[in-house]
């Protein structure tokens, strides 16, 4: 959520969806913010990785938030993924099992 807020313009939109899909709960956070470059997408969950370190330092980023999210989700038997296009927006999807 904080990344969606941080990287979405003032009049942008953020959509949060929570639904049950079979035996899982699926949370999606979608924004029409600045997006993530294709070359950076595979690394967004790496510790201390920042696609644009100068911009993130100005906005308080350390490059650990998404790594922590992934660790927590995986520890609970789930998965987290990202789909993004630079200049268009980003969708993060968290899938957690209900019976775990």
N, C-alpha and C positions, 0 to 999 in steps of 0.2 A: 504494500500500500504506500509506504513512504516513498519508494522510487517512482511510483505512478504519479504521486502528487508532485514530487520534486522535478520530474521531467515532462510534465504536461503544462502547457501554457494556461494562463489565467482563465480563458474562456473555453478551454478544452473539456473533454469528457473522460470520465473514468467509470467503467461498468464493472460491478462486482456481482458474480453469479455463484450461488451455492446450490448444488442439486445432488440427488442420489442417483447413481448409475449402477444398477445391479447391487452388488455388495460393497460399493465404494461411495464415498462422498467426494465430489469434485468441486473445487473452488477455482474460479477463473477471475483474474483481474486484468481487464483490458483497458488500454488508454489510447488516445490519439496524440500522444506526446511526440518527442523527438525521435523515438525509435532507436534501434541498435544496429550498427553496421554488420553486414553478413559475416565479415571476418572476425568480429568480436563475439557473436552469439555463442559459439562453442565454449567460450571461456568465462561467461558471466557468473558461473557458479564456482570458479577457482578462487582460492583465498588470495586476497589483496589485488585481484585483477580489476583494473578500471579502464574502460574503453577510452575515456578522455580524462586522464589524471588531473589536468589543470582545472577543468570544469568541475570535477567531482570534489576536489579539495576546497574550491570556493563554496560549494554547497554542502560541505561537511561530510563527504563520503570518505570511507576508509577501504572499501573493496572487500569487506568481510560479511556484510549483511546477507547477501544471497548464498554465500557458502554456509552460513549458520542455518538459514532456512532449509537448504538442501540436507544438511546433517540431521536436523530435527525431523524432517519429513521421512527420510530414509530410515531413521531409527524407529519410526512408527510403522514401518513396512510399506511406505508409500513412495510416490515418485513426484518429481517436479520437472516441468519443461517450460521452454520459452519459444515463442514464435514472434519474430519482429522484422520490421522493415524500416530502414533509416528514413526519417522524414514522414513516416506514416503512422507508426505506433507499435505497441507491444502487447502481447498476451502472455501472461504467466498462468500455468495450469498446475494445480496441486491436486493429487489424487491420493486419498487415504482409505485403507480398508476399514469397514465398519466392524468387522469381527476380530480385530487384532488388539 
